[in-house]
Amino acid sequence: MFGLDFRAAGLTIVVDMMLFPAVGVSLGALLPIAVAVSVGVGYVTYKIQRKYYGDDDEAAKIKACIVGLLTAIPTPLPYGLFIPAGIVGFIHGLRRKS
């Protein structure tokens, strides 16, 4: 099941909302910085998925790579993907606690 912990989904959306306009205004000059930041977002997503979502190592790595790749692309993220994934993750977390 594809689900992101709501913290990872929120982080991804916030970082993309900060990076996309900066890369656009700089006409791509900040793209190397955006790629470096997306690697960091991928790593944080990996750690969040392992600790809070309970993913195994491989599933967390795959989700982290997807998030990192989509964050690095200098276009707006498809929020229709991350918001539902975050909702699924939130519900998954509630079910695990009860």
C-alpha positions in Angstrom: 0.0 0.0 0.0 1.3 3.4 -0.9 1.1 5.7 2.0 3.3 8.5 3.3 3.4 9.5 6.9 1.6 12.8 7.1 4.8 14.4 8.3 6.7 13.3 5.2 3.8 14.4 2.9 3.6 17.8 4.6 7.4 18.3 4.5 7.4 17.4 0.8 4.6 19.9 0.0 6.2 22.7 2.0 9.7 22.3 0.6 8.3 22.1 -3.0 6.3 25.3 -2.4 9.5 27.0 -1.4 11.8 25.5 -4.1 9.6 25.8 -7.2 9.2 29.6 -7.2 12.9 30.1 -6.3 14.1 28.0 -9.2 11.6 29.7 -11.6 12.6 33.2 -10.6 16.3 32.4 -10.8 15.7 30.9 -14.3 17.2 27.6 -13.2 20.3 29.0 -11.5 19.2 27.5 -8.1 18.5 24.1 -9.6 21.7 22.5 -8.1 20.5 23.8 -4.7 17.0 22.4 -5.3 18.5 19.0 -6.2 20.6 19.0 -3.0 17.6 19.9 -0.9 15.6 17.2 -2.5 18.2 14.6 -1.5 17.8 15.9 2.1 14.0 15.6 1.8 14.4 12.0 0.5 16.6 11.1 3.5 14.2 12.7 6.0 11.3 10.9 4.3 13.2 7.6 4.6 13.8 8.1 8.3 10.1 9.2 8.9 8.8 6.2 7.0 11.0 3.8 9.0 10.3 5.2 12.4 6.7 6.5 12.3 5.0 4.7 9.5 6.6 1.3 10.1 7.8 0.6 6.6 10.5 -2.0 6.0 13.8 -0.8 4.7 13.1 -1.4 1.0 9.7 0.2 1.0 11.0 3.3 2.9 13.9 3.6 0.4 11.5 3.4 -2.6 9.2 6.0 -1.2 12.1 8.3 -0.3 13.5 8.0 -3.8 10.1 8.9 -5.3 9.7 11.9 -3.0 13.3 13.1 -3.6 12.9 12.7 -7.4 9.6 14.5 -7.5 10.9 17.3 -5.3 13.9 17.8 -7.5 11.9 18.2 -10.7 11.4 22.0 -11.2 7.7 21.8 -11.6 4.9 22.0 -9.1 4.3 18.7 -7.4 1.1 16.8 -8.1 -0.5 17.6 -4.8 -3.3 15.2 -5.8 -0.7 12.4 -5.1 0.8 13.6 -1.9 -2.3 14.8 0.0 -4.1 11.5 -0.4 -0.9 9.6 0.5 -0.6 11.7 3.6 -4.2 11.1 4.5 -3.7 7.3 4.1 -0.6 7.6 6.3 -2.5 9.5 8.9 -5.3 6.9 9.0 -2.7 4.1 9.1 -1.0 5.7 12.1 -4.3 6.1 13.9 -5.1 2.4 13.3 -1.7 1.3 14.6 -2.2 3.2 17.9 -5.6 1.7 18.6 
